[in-house]
Amino acid sequence: MVNIQAQGKIISCARGANLRQVLLKNGVNLYNSNASMINCRGIGTCGTCAVVIEGEVSEAQWREKARLFVPPHSPDSDQRLSCHVKVLGDIKVTKYNGFWGQGSKTVWTPES
């Protein structure tokens, strides 16, 4: 088991679990504004589940990289799409503002 720290919660999950699924299952508010209703439901095409992750996770694959290359995201950003991330070790997750989570202001941190 590994631990995810997000929005003031510590969540245990199996190594290799999908980050988006674990966060939503445990009541973490992953989407900003209307993105909670208008999103791709985890297939990786919308980009609204973008978060910043500290810790050991899977490498980004071509589909995730392609989506993060398209505005409003940036290929220079350290954000990841939670729907494409497999948790491999203990991690900390931070969410930023903006419809796609691409903003510069913190919405929630691992601690709050």
ChimeraX commands (.cxc) that place a marker at each C-alpha (Angstrom):
marker #1 position 0.00,0.00,0.00 radius 0.5
marker #1 position 1.05,3.58,-0.72 radius 0.5
marker #1 position -0.26,6.88,0.62 radius 0.5
marker #1 position -1.68,9.86,-1.23 radius 0.5
marker #1 position -1.82,13.19,0.58 radius 0.5
marker #1 position -4.38,15.54,-0.99 radius 0.5
marker #1 position -6.82,18.21,0.20 radius 0.5
marker #1 position -5.97,17.55,3.85 radius 0.5
marker #1 position -6.55,13.80,3.57 radius 0.5
marker #1 position -4.19,10.86,3.65 radius 0.5
marker #1 position -5.51,8.06,1.48 radius 0.5
marker #1 position -4.04,4.58,1.23 radius 0.5
marker #1 position -4.28,2.70,-2.04 radius 0.5
marker #1 position -2.69,-0.19,-3.89 radius 0.5
marker #1 position 0.55,0.49,-5.74 radius 0.5
marker #1 position -0.35,1.10,-9.40 radius 0.5
marker #1 position -3.82,2.51,-8.64 radius 0.5
marker #1 position -5.22,5.24,-10.91 radius 0.5
marker #1 position -4.87,8.60,-9.14 radius 0.5
marker #1 position -8.11,10.12,-10.46 radius 0.5
marker #1 position -10.19,7.13,-9.41 radius 0.5
marker #1 position -8.69,7.02,-5.91 radius 0.5
marker #1 position -9.13,10.76,-5.32 radius 0.5
marker #1 position -12.75,10.83,-6.47 radius 0.5
marker #1 position -13.63,7.68,-4.54 radius 0.5
marker #1 position -12.30,9.35,-1.38 radius 0.5
marker #1 position -14.16,12.64,-1.77 radius 0.5
marker #1 position -11.32,14.82,-3.02 radius 0.5
marker #1 position -12.69,17.72,-5.07 radius 0.5
marker #1 position -10.60,17.18,-8.21 radius 0.5
marker #1 position -12.42,19.52,-10.59 radius 0.5
marker #1 position -12.75,23.31,-10.55 radius 0.5
marker #1 position -16.01,25.11,-11.29 radius 0.5
marker #1 position -18.20,23.50,-13.97 radius 0.5
marker #1 position -15.45,21.03,-14.84 radius 0.5
marker #1 position -17.05,18.75,-12.25 radius 0.5
marker #1 position -19.94,18.32,-14.71 radius 0.5
marker #1 position -18.15,18.91,-18.00 radius 0.5
marker #1 position -15.17,16.56,-18.20 radius 0.5
marker #1 position -14.14,13.52,-20.19 radius 0.5
marker #1 position -14.72,11.11,-17.27 radius 0.5
marker #1 position -11.12,9.93,-17.22 radius 0.5
marker #1 position -10.23,9.21,-20.83 radius 0.5
marker #1 position -7.65,12.00,-20.91 radius 0.5
marker #1 position -9.02,14.29,-23.58 radius 0.5
marker #1 position -10.24,17.31,-21.61 radius 0.5
marker #1 position -7.34,18.09,-19.27 radius 0.5
marker #1 position -9.50,19.32,-16.36 radius 0.5
marker #1 position -8.05,16.84,-13.84 radius 0.5
marker #1 position -4.58,18.43,-14.01 radius 0.5
marker #1 position -2.65,18.42,-10.73 radius 0.5
marker #1 position 0.92,18.83,-9.53 radius 0.5
marker #1 position 2.39,15.71,-7.94 radius 0.5
marker #1 position 5.38,15.22,-5.66 radius 0.5
marker #1 position 6.53,11.63,-5.37 radius 0.5
marker #1 position 6.73,8.44,-7.36 radius 0.5
marker #1 position 4.21,8.01,-10.17 radius 0.5
marker #1 position 4.15,6.48,-13.65 radius 0.5
marker #1 position 5.84,8.25,-16.55 radius 0.5
marker #1 position 3.65,10.38,-18.81 radius 0.5
marker #1 position 2.65,8.58,-22.00 radius 0.5
marker #1 position 2.00,10.09,-25.44 radius 0.5
marker #1 position -1.73,10.83,-24.97 radius 0.5
marker #1 position -1.18,12.72,-21.72 radius 0.5
marker #1 position 1.80,14.60,-23.16 radius 0.5
marker #1 position -0.22,15.54,-26.23 radius 0.5
marker #1 position -3.09,16.97,-24.13 radius 0.5
marker #1 position -0.72,18.90,-21.87 radius 0.5
marker #1 position 0.95,20.36,-24.97 radius 0.5
marker #1 position -2.30,22.07,-26.05 radius 0.5
marker #1 position -3.38,25.38,-24.45 radius 0.5
marker #1 position -4.41,26.34,-21.90 radius 0.5
marker #1 position -1.88,23.81,-20.60 radius 0.5
marker #1 position 1.81,24.11,-21.36 radius 0.5
marker #1 position 4.44,21.48,-22.10 radius 0.5
marker #1 position 6.73,23.39,-19.71 radius 0.5
marker #1 position 4.36,22.87,-16.79 radius 0.5
marker #1 position 4.99,20.22,-14.16 radius 0.5
marker #1 position 1.31,19.27,-14.13 radius 0.5
marker #1 position -0.02,15.79,-14.79 radius 0.5
marker #1 position -3.47,14.51,-15.72 radius 0.5
marker #1 position -4.62,12.49,-12.73 radius 0.5
marker #1 position -6.61,10.19,-15.03 radius 0.5
marker #1 position -3.35,8.97,-16.60 radius 0.5
marker #1 position -1.27,8.69,-13.42 radius 0.5
marker #1 position -0.53,5.41,-11.67 radius 0.5
marker #1 position 0.55,5.85,-8.07 radius 0.5
marker #1 position 3.83,3.98,-7.49 radius 0.5
marker #1 position 4.87,5.38,-4.09 radius 0.5
marker #1 position 3.82,7.90,-1.47 radius 0.5
marker #1 position 2.78,11.16,-3.14 radius 0.5
marker #1 position 1.53,14.67,-2.39 radius 0.5
marker #1 position -0.99,16.32,-4.72 radius 0.5
marker #1 position -1.73,20.03,-5.26 radius 0.5
marker #1 position -4.60,21.51,-7.31 radius 0.5
marker #1 position -4.50,24.95,-8.98 radius 0.5
marker #1 position -7.26,27.28,-10.15 radius 0.5
marker #1 position -8.61,27.76,-13.65 radius 0.5
marker #1 position -11.18,25.60,-15.41 radius 0.5
marker #1 position -8.47,23.12,-16.45 radius 0.5
marker #1 position -6.46,23.51,-13.24 radius 0.5
marker #1 position -3.85,25.41,-15.23 radius 0.5
marker #1 position -3.90,28.57,-13.10 radius 0.5
marker #1 position -1.25,29.99,-10.80 radius 0.5
marker #1 position -3.28,30.17,-7.56 radius 0.5
marker #1 position -3.53,27.17,-5.29 radius 0.5
marker #1 position -7.03,25.73,-4.78 radius 0.5
marker #1 position -5.88,23.05,-2.33 radius 0.5
marker #1 position -2.63,21.56,-1.15 radius 0.5
marker #1 position -1.71,18.18,0.27 radius 0.5
marker #1 position -2.26,19.59,3.76 radius 0.5
marker #1 position -5.50,21.53,3.23 radius 0.5
marker link #1:1,2 radius 0.2
marker link #1:2,3 radius 0.2
marker link #1:3,4 radius 0.2
marker link #1:4,5 radius 0.2
marker link #1:5,6 radius 0.2
marker link #1:6,7 radius 0.2
marker link #1:7,8 radius 0.2
marker link #1:8,9 radius 0.2
marker link #1:9,10 radius 0.2
marker link #1:10,11 radius 0.2
marker link #1:11,12 radius 0.2
marker link #1:12,13 radius 0.2
marker link #1:13,14 radius 0.2
marker link #1:14,15 radius 0.2
marker link #1:15,16 radius 0.2
marker link #1:16,17 radius 0.2
marker link #1:17,18 radius 0.2
marker link #1:18,19 radius 0.2
marker link #1:19,20 radius 0.2
marker link #1:20,21 radius 0.2
marker link #1:21,22 radius 0.2
marker link #1:22,23 radius 0.2
marker link #1:23,24 radius 0.2
marker link #1:24,25 radius 0.2
marker link #1:25,26 radius 0.2
marker link #1:26,27 radius 0.2
marker link #1:27,28 radius 0.2
marker link #1:28,29 radius 0.2
marker link #1:29,30 radius 0.2
marker link #1:30,31 radius 0.2
marker link #1:31,32 radius 0.2
marker link #1:32,33 radius 0.2
marker link #1:33,34 radius 0.2
marker link #1:34,35 radius 0.2
marker link #1:35,36 radius 0.2
marker link #1:36,37 radius 0.2
marker link #1:37,38 radius 0.2
marker link #1:38,39 radius 0.2
marker link #1:39,40 radius 0.2
marker link #1:40,41 radius 0.2
marker link #1:41,42 radius 0.2
marker link #1:42,43 radius 0.2
marker link #1:43,44 radius 0.2
marker link #1:44,45 radius 0.2
marker link #1:45,46 radius 0.2
marker link #1:46,47 radius 0.2
marker link #1:47,48 radius 0.2
marker link #1:48,49 radius 0.2
marker link #1:49,50 radius 0.2
marker link #1:50,51 radius 0.2
marker link #1:51,52 radius 0.2
marker link #1:52,53 radius 0.2
marker link #1:53,54 radius 0.2
marker link #1:54,55 radius 0.2
marker link #1:55,56 radius 0.2
marker link #1:56,57 radius 0.2
marker link #1:57,58 radius 0.2
marker link #1:58,59 radius 0.2
marker link #1:59,60 radius 0.2
marker link #1:60,61 radius 0.2
marker link #1:61,62 radius 0.2
marker link #1:62,63 radius 0.2
marker link #1:63,64 radius 0.2
marker link #1:64,65 radius 0.2
marker link #1:65,66 radius 0.2
marker link #1:66,67 radius 0.2
marker link #1:67,68 radius 0.2
marker link #1:68,69 radius 0.2
marker link #1:69,70 radius 0.2
marker link #1:70,71 radius 0.2
marker link #1:71,72 radius 0.2
marker link #1:72,73 radius 0.2
marker link #1:73,74 radius 0.2
marker link #1:74,75 radius 0.2
marker link #1:75,76 radius 0.2
marker link #1:76,77 radius 0.2
marker link #1:77,78 radius 0.2
marker link #1:78,79 radius 0.2
marker link #1:79,80 radius 0.2
marker link #1:80,81 radius 0.2
marker link #1:81,82 radius 0.2
marker link #1:82,83 radius 0.2
marker link #1:83,84 radius 0.2
marker link #1:84,85 radius 0.2
marker link #1:85,86 radius 0.2
marker link #1:86,87 radius 0.2
marker link #1:87,88 radius 0.2
marker link #1:88,89 radius 0.2
marker link #1:89,90 radius 0.2
marker link #1:90,91 radius 0.2
marker link #1:91,92 radius 0.2
marker link #1:92,93 radius 0.2
marker link #1:93,94 radius 0.2
marker link #1:94,95 radius 0.2
marker link #1:95,96 radius 0.2
marker link #1:96,97 radius 0.2
marker link #1:97,98 radius 0.2
marker link #1:98,99 radius 0.2
marker link #1:99,100 radius 0.2
marker link #1:100,101 radius 0.2
marker link #1:101,102 radius 0.2
marker link #1:102,103 radius 0.2
marker link #1:103,104 radius 0.2
marker link #1:104,105 radius 0.2
marker link #1:105,106 radius 0.2
marker link #1:106,107 radius 0.2
marker link #1:107,108 radius 0.2
marker link #1:108,109 radius 0.2
marker link #1:109,110 radius 0.2
marker link #1:110,111 radius 0.2
marker link #1:111,112 radius 0.2
view
